[in-house]
Amino acid sequence: MKITKMKNPLAILFAILLLMMGTQMAFAALHDDFNLENGGVGVLNYNNFANWTVSNGTVDLIGNGFFDFYPGNGLYVDLDGSTNQPGLFSSKTTFAPGIYDVSFNLGDSYYNNPDYNYPPNTVTIQMGMGDFNVDITRNSNNNLDLFTYTFTISHAGPLTFQNDGNDNVGAILDNVTVSAVPEPISLLLFGLGLVGLAGVRRKFKK
């Protein structure tokens, strides 16, 4: 009788742990379109983002009628703020080793504006302590284009964006999405957790 009572709590705990591990690895995600920042109002040198930190410089929160280079897209981020020093734009989320889908829109300040002639902007995107590293160059005739990547990181770390140059006119970032790609082991753990809970439930009913 004592052995039977010990088995049930352990089985439940084991099943829940498997379920939690599988769920965490399969469904971790981040999405940000910046539209709710600062009450929906653009501001220069903004550093109060819900999901991001800005270090070693500044970025601008623009759009929605305020330096609105891409009307109809709400708020977005100019990665070269107004202090002659572009900031390092880092997610507050630290992503664990694994496989990820990452997508974002990247354009350029003064899109199709003949009154301005600024040099192109190159943005370095990193994740996982440099496991994922890509440079993207945008110039004034580029639209707010979508970029998507699937990659594996071996080290935990944030997702970062860093604009080169220091002329206060940077690349435009919007609609950042990060989602974990379920690995076979994650799906297996998730499935084992469901099976374990179902077995415990049937046993209790009997």
Residue frames as qw, qx, qy, qz and C-alpha x, y, z in Angstrom:
[[0.000, 0.886, 0.463, 0.000, 0.00, 0.00, 0.00],
 [0.296, -0.803, 0.107, 0.507, 2.80, 2.40, 0.84],
 [0.421, -0.138, 0.602, 0.665, 4.60, 1.59, -2.44],
 [0.237, 0.620, 0.664, 0.345, 1.43, 2.32, -4.44],
 [0.106, -0.942, -0.260, 0.186, 1.02, 5.70, -2.78],
 [0.384, -0.618, 0.322, 0.606, 4.61, 6.67, -3.58],
 [0.454, 0.147, 0.669, 0.569, 4.33, 5.72, -7.25],
 [0.213, 0.798, 0.545, 0.144, 1.44, 7.99, -8.09],
 [0.125, -0.944, 0.006, 0.307, 3.02, 11.32, -6.98],
 [0.421, -0.451, 0.552, 0.561, 6.29, 10.43, -8.69],
 [0.424, 0.366, 0.718, 0.414, 4.51, 9.50, -11.91],
 [0.121, 0.919, 0.375, -0.016, 2.57, 12.75, -11.86],
 [0.266, -0.836, 0.215, 0.428, 5.70, 14.81, -11.19],
 [0.476, -0.184, 0.662, 0.549, 7.65, 13.04, -13.95],
 [0.359, 0.587, 0.658, 0.307, 4.85, 13.53, -16.48],
 [0.001, 0.968, 0.205, -0.147, 4.47, 17.22, -15.61],
 [0.372, -0.666, 0.385, 0.518, 8.22, 17.80, -15.90],
 [0.456, 0.102, 0.710, 0.528, 8.32, 16.17, -19.32],
 [0.225, 0.787, 0.552, 0.156, 5.33, 18.22, -20.42],
 [0.151, -0.940, -0.014, 0.305, 6.87, 21.47, -19.18],
 [0.438, -0.450, 0.527, 0.573, 10.23, 20.77, -20.83],
 [0.404, 0.322, 0.716, 0.469, 8.64, 19.91, -24.15],
 [0.110, 0.892, 0.438, 0.028, 6.30, 22.91, -24.03],
 [0.267, -0.844, 0.126, 0.448, 9.08, 25.36, -23.10],
 [0.405, -0.298, 0.612, 0.610, 11.37, 24.21, -25.91],
 [0.329, 0.407, 0.751, 0.402, 8.63, 24.03, -28.52],
 [0.047, 0.824, 0.523, 0.211, 6.69, 27.23, -27.92],
 [0.368, -0.585, -0.074, 0.719, 9.12, 29.98, -26.76],
 [0.384, 0.623, 0.445, 0.515, 8.48, 33.08, -28.86],
 [0.177, -0.544, -0.147, 0.807, 8.90, 36.85, -29.14],
 [0.310, 0.593, 0.523, 0.528, 7.02, 39.29, -31.36],
 [0.183, -0.654, -0.228, 0.698, 7.28, 43.07, -31.34],
 [0.389, 0.638, 0.433, 0.504, 5.92, 45.66, -33.77],
 [0.339, -0.066, -0.217, 0.913, 6.74, 48.58, -31.41],
 [0.123, -0.552, -0.447, -0.693, 3.29, 50.14, -31.93],
 [0.546, -0.730, -0.406, -0.070, 2.43, 50.28, -28.22],
 [0.602, -0.122, -0.240, 0.752, 5.68, 51.96, -27.16],
 [0.138, -0.132, -0.134, 0.972, 5.41, 55.43, -25.56],
 [0.355, 0.521, 0.516, -0.580, 1.63, 55.40, -25.89],
 [0.606, 0.561, 0.525, 0.205, 1.89, 55.12, -29.68],
 [0.145, 0.987, -0.030, -0.068, 3.82, 58.39, -30.01],
 [0.794, 0.361, -0.144, 0.467, 7.26, 58.69, -31.61],
 [0.361, -0.919, 0.145, 0.067, 10.19, 60.18, -29.71],
 [0.548, 0.659, -0.460, 0.232, 13.90, 60.65, -30.35],
 [0.205, 0.434, -0.749, 0.457, 16.52, 58.79, -28.28],
 [0.785, -0.342, -0.023, -0.516, 13.98, 56.43, -26.75],
 [0.339, 0.312, -0.853, 0.246, 15.15, 53.87, -24.18],
 [0.464, -0.106, 0.602, -0.641, 12.08, 52.54, -22.43],
 [0.582, 0.131, -0.634, -0.492, 11.19, 49.59, -24.65],
 [0.841, -0.277, 0.194, -0.422, 9.10, 46.76, -23.23],
 [0.990, 0.038, 0.128, 0.051, 11.19, 44.01, -24.84],
 [0.718, 0.477, -0.090, 0.499, 14.53, 45.68, -25.63],
 [0.471, -0.751, -0.008, 0.462, 17.44, 47.51, -24.07],
 [0.512, 0.804, -0.039, 0.299, 19.61, 50.18, -25.71],
 [0.671, -0.621, 0.115, 0.388, 23.27, 50.48, -24.75],
 [0.551, -0.231, 0.361, 0.717, 26.39, 52.30, -25.96],
 [0.028, 0.047, 0.417, 0.907, 24.36, 54.87, -27.87],
 [0.416, 0.332, 0.409, -0.741, 20.77, 55.65, -28.86],
 [0.133, 0.303, 0.820, 0.467, 17.93, 54.69, -31.18],
 [0.294, 0.067, 0.040, -0.953, 14.85, 56.67, -32.22],
 [0.273, 0.414, 0.857, -0.138, 11.22, 55.55, -31.96],
 [0.166, 0.306, -0.230, -0.909, 9.60, 57.06, -35.05],
 [0.097, -0.253, -0.859, -0.435, 6.65, 56.66, -37.44],
 [0.114, -0.665, -0.725, 0.139, 2.92, 57.14, -36.92],
 [0.098, 0.942, 0.248, 0.202, 3.21, 60.71, -38.23],
 [0.363, -0.876, 0.272, 0.161, 6.55, 61.46, -36.54],
 [0.007, -0.595, 0.726, 0.344, 9.44, 61.27, -39.04],
 [0.781, 0.181, 0.538, -0.261, 7.16, 58.81, -40.82],
 [0.061, 0.491, -0.684, -0.536, 9.23, 57.37, -43.70],
 [0.163, -0.087, -0.940, -0.287, 6.93, 54.37, -44.14],
 [0.472, -0.077, 0.186, -0.858, 3.35, 55.63, -43.60],
 [0.837, -0.045, -0.260, -0.480, 0.84, 52.99, -42.58],
 [0.717, 0.124, -0.650, 0.220, 3.36, 50.88, -40.67],
 [0.645, -0.728, -0.232, 0.004, 2.76, 52.36, -37.23],
 [0.281, -0.877, 0.389, 0.024, 5.83, 52.91, -35.06],
 [0.928, 0.218, -0.142, 0.269, 9.26, 51.50, -35.86],
 [0.606, -0.690, 0.127, 0.375, 12.88, 51.96, -34.76],
 [0.477, 0.816, -0.271, 0.181, 15.62, 54.07, -36.37],
 [0.914, -0.242, -0.151, 0.289, 18.70, 52.13, -35.27],
 [0.493, 0.159, -0.132, 0.845, 20.92, 55.24, -35.39],
 [0.211, -0.796, -0.501, 0.267, 19.56, 57.65, -32.77],
 [0.205, 0.905, 0.120, 0.352, 20.05, 61.38, -32.58],
 [0.513, -0.824, 0.196, 0.139, 23.28, 61.55, -30.58],
 [0.405, 0.742, -0.529, -0.074, 25.83, 60.67, -33.29],
 [0.072, -0.355, 0.919, -0.158, 26.22, 57.24, -31.70],
 [0.724, -0.085, -0.467, -0.500, 23.99, 54.31, -32.79],
 [0.546, -0.430, 0.572, -0.436, 22.95, 52.13, -29.87],
 [0.173, 0.107, -0.975, -0.088, 23.19, 48.38, -29.48],
 [0.669, -0.120, -0.023, -0.733, 19.56, 47.20, -29.64],
 [0.185, 0.175, -0.958, 0.131, 19.28, 44.00, -27.57],
 [0.650, -0.391, -0.492, -0.427, 16.31, 41.82, -26.69],
 [0.431, -0.540, 0.493, -0.529, 15.60, 41.48, -22.99],
 [0.971, -0.041, 0.123, -0.199, 14.89, 37.82, -23.66],
 [0.121, -0.581, 0.790, 0.152, 17.91, 35.50, -23.48],
 [0.873, 0.234, -0.205, -0.377, 17.44, 32.64, -25.93],
 [0.723, -0.379, 0.578, 0.012, 18.64, 29.18, -24.93],
 [0.069, -0.353, 0.811, 0.461, 20.66, 27.01, -27.32],
 [0.561, 0.384, 0.714, -0.171, 18.48, 25.55, -30.06],
 [0.268, 0.261, 0.624, 0.686, 17.02, 26.13, -33.50],
 [0.104, 0.612, 0.377, -0.687, 15.17, 29.38, -34.20],
 [0.327, 0.624, 0.506, 0.498, 13.14, 31.10, -36.88],
 [0.200, -0.568, -0.168, 0.780, 13.84, 34.85, -36.90],
 [0.320, 0.594, 0.507, 0.536, 12.12, 37.42, -39.10],
 [0.157, -0.672, -0.218, 0.690, 12.06, 41.22, -39.22],
 [0.445, 0.820, 0.279, 0.227, 11.43, 44.13, -41.57],
 [0.500, -0.489, 0.114, 0.706, 14.41, 46.33, -42.39],
 [0.427, 0.818, 0.286, 0.258, 14.36, 49.53, -44.44],
 [0.520, 0.033, -0.075, 0.850, 16.17, 52.87, -44.41],
 [0.048, -0.708, -0.317, 0.629, 15.56, 56.41, -43.20],
 [0.203, 0.620, -0.214, -0.727, 14.50, 58.94, -45.83],
 [0.516, 0.204, 0.808, 0.196, 13.06, 56.19, -48.02],
 [0.365, 0.546, 0.579, 0.482, 12.66, 57.55, -51.59],
 [0.092, -0.936, -0.206, 0.270, 13.16, 61.15, -50.44],
 [0.670, 0.525, 0.077, 0.519, 15.19, 63.05, -53.08],
 [0.105, -0.936, 0.101, -0.321, 15.88, 65.90, -50.64],
 [0.579, -0.672, 0.460, -0.035, 18.34, 63.75, -48.69],
 [0.771, 0.477, -0.420, 0.033, 21.43, 61.91, -49.84],
 [0.542, -0.639, 0.512, -0.188, 22.79, 59.81, -47.00],
 [0.241, 0.414, -0.870, -0.118, 25.18, 56.85, -47.33],
 [0.755, -0.175, -0.570, -0.273, 23.83, 53.28, -46.98],
 [0.499, -0.552, 0.490, -0.455, 23.41, 51.77, -43.54],
 [0.606, 0.145, -0.782, -0.007, 24.76, 48.34, -42.62],
 [0.667, -0.487, 0.249, -0.506, 23.15, 46.51, -39.71],
 [0.304, 0.272, -0.902, 0.141, 24.81, 43.61, -37.89],
 [0.793, -0.318, -0.036, -0.518, 22.35, 41.08, -36.47],
 [0.282, 0.330, -0.866, 0.248, 23.61, 38.58, -33.90],
 [0.799, -0.377, 0.032, -0.467, 22.21, 35.90, -31.62],
 [0.978, -0.191, -0.037, 0.080, 23.71, 33.27, -29.34],
 [0.500, -0.706, 0.328, 0.381, 27.02, 35.04, -28.66],
 [0.148, 0.648, -0.535, -0.521, 27.74, 35.29, -32.38],
 [0.508, 0.073, 0.853, 0.100, 26.55, 31.79, -33.38],
 [0.405, 0.704, 0.538, 0.225, 24.24, 33.63, -35.76],
 [0.224, -0.622, 0.093, 0.745, 25.83, 36.68, -37.38],
 [0.476, 0.527, 0.555, 0.433, 24.67, 38.47, -40.53],
 [0.109, -0.420, 0.024, 0.901, 25.24, 41.95, -42.02],
 [0.341, 0.666, 0.636, 0.188, 22.49, 43.62, -44.07],
 [0.199, -0.209, 0.112, 0.951, 23.04, 46.86, -46.00],
 [0.211, 0.751, 0.625, -0.012, 20.11, 49.16, -46.77],
 [0.224, -0.050, 0.145, 0.962, 19.97, 52.42, -48.72],
 [0.257, 0.311, 0.265, -0.876, 17.37, 55.10, -49.36],
 [0.542, 0.171, -0.440, -0.695, 15.70, 53.33, -52.28],
 [0.261, -0.034, -0.963, 0.066, 14.99, 50.18, -50.26],
 [0.590, -0.472, -0.294, -0.585, 11.51, 49.42, -49.04],
 [0.489, -0.452, 0.583, -0.466, 10.71, 48.05, -45.58],
 [0.686, 0.234, -0.637, -0.263, 11.56, 44.52, -46.72],
 [0.867, -0.385, 0.182, -0.258, 11.05, 41.26, -44.86],
 [0.335, 0.531, -0.772, 0.101, 14.08, 39.13, -43.92],
 [0.898, -0.302, 0.099, -0.304, 13.75, 35.59, -42.56],
 [0.291, 0.529, -0.784, 0.140, 16.35, 33.15, -41.21],
 [0.926, -0.331, -0.045, -0.177, 16.44, 29.71, -39.62],
 [0.407, 0.594, -0.602, 0.344, 19.59, 28.86, -37.68],
 [0.828, -0.382, -0.385, 0.139, 21.03, 27.00, -34.71],
 [0.026, -0.797, 0.397, -0.455, 22.74, 28.63, -31.72],
 [0.749, -0.037, -0.604, 0.269, 24.98, 26.80, -29.26],
 [0.302, -0.070, -0.480, 0.821, 25.25, 29.57, -26.66],
 [0.092, -0.783, -0.598, 0.142, 22.50, 31.36, -24.76],
 [0.258, -0.206, 0.032, 0.943, 22.18, 35.07, -25.53],
 [0.328, 0.657, 0.345, -0.584, 19.93, 37.90, -26.72],
 [0.550, 0.566, 0.450, 0.417, 19.06, 38.93, -30.27],
 [0.248, -0.672, -0.011, 0.698, 20.90, 42.17, -31.13],
 [0.514, 0.736, 0.302, 0.320, 20.83, 44.77, -33.89],
 [0.421, -0.625, 0.083, 0.652, 23.72, 47.23, -34.36],
 [0.499, 0.845, 0.171, 0.087, 23.74, 49.99, -37.00],
 [0.654, -0.046, 0.060, 0.753, 27.08, 51.21, -38.33],
 [0.177, 0.580, 0.213, 0.766, 27.83, 54.90, -38.94],
 [0.293, -0.490, -0.511, 0.642, 27.10, 57.87, -36.72],
 [0.043, 0.158, 0.277, 0.947, 25.13, 60.38, -38.80],
 [0.321, 0.193, 0.515, -0.771, 21.85, 60.06, -36.83],
 [0.704, 0.323, -0.159, -0.612, 20.13, 58.49, -39.87],
 [0.275, -0.302, 0.913, -0.006, 19.98, 54.71, -39.59],
 [0.280, -0.104, -0.873, -0.385, 18.26, 51.63, -40.87],
 [0.581, -0.214, 0.118, -0.777, 14.60, 51.16, -39.95],
 [0.143, 0.039, -0.982, 0.117, 13.60, 48.07, -37.94],
 [0.616, -0.089, 0.116, -0.774, 10.05, 46.75, -37.51],
 [0.911, 0.012, -0.085, -0.403, 8.05, 43.58, -36.81],
 [0.153, 0.492, -0.844, 0.148, 10.66, 41.41, -35.10],
 [0.906, -0.177, 0.012, -0.384, 9.59, 37.80, -34.52],
 [0.130, 0.454, -0.873, 0.120, 11.58, 34.98, -32.91],
 [0.884, -0.157, 0.090, -0.431, 10.20, 31.46, -32.50],
 [0.365, -0.429, 0.826, 0.022, 11.84, 28.23, -31.42],
 [0.679, 0.245, -0.553, -0.416, 11.79, 25.35, -33.90],
 [0.839, -0.339, 0.327, -0.273, 10.75, 22.15, -32.06],
 [0.173, 0.497, -0.844, -0.100, 13.52, 19.57, -32.15],
 [0.690, -0.078, -0.675, -0.249, 12.65, 15.85, -32.22],
 [0.384, -0.084, -0.759, 0.520, 13.65, 15.47, -28.56],
 [0.216, 0.013, 0.282, -0.935, 11.34, 18.36, -27.60],
 [0.664, -0.030, -0.340, -0.665, 8.41, 16.75, -29.38],
 [0.622, -0.034, -0.779, 0.075, 9.26, 13.40, -27.78],
 [0.158, -0.051, -0.653, 0.739, 9.32, 14.90, -24.27],
 [0.420, 0.015, 0.053, -0.906, 6.05, 16.71, -24.91],
 [0.712, -0.017, -0.540, -0.449, 4.45, 13.50, -26.16],
 [0.507, -0.039, -0.799, 0.322, 5.76, 11.43, -23.26],
 [0.072, 0.004, 0.477, -0.876, 4.39, 14.02, -20.85],
 [0.604, -0.004, -0.149, -0.783, 0.92, 13.79, -22.39],
 [0.715, -0.007, -0.682, -0.153, 1.01, 9.98, -22.36],
 [0.329, 0.017, -0.748, 0.576, 2.17, 9.95, -18.74],
 [0.288, 0.004, 0.325, -0.901, -0.60, 12.28, -17.60],
 [0.703, 0.006, -0.363, -0.611, -3.19, 10.25, -19.51],
 [0.620, 0.010, -0.777, 0.106, -1.95, 7.04, -17.85],
 [0.106, -0.012, -0.652, 0.751, -2.09, 8.55, -14.37],
 [0.472, -0.003, 0.047, -0.881, -5.60, 9.85, -15.04],
 [0.734, -0.015, -0.561, -0.382, -6.83, 6.42, -16.13],
 [0.471, 0.008, -0.793, 0.385, -5.30, 4.84, -13.04],
 [0.119, 0.000, 0.474, -0.873, -7.02, 7.29, -10.72],
 [0.620, -0.019, -0.213, -0.755, -10.37, 6.66, -12.43],
 [0.693, -0.037, -0.716, -0.080, -9.99, 2.93, -11.80]]
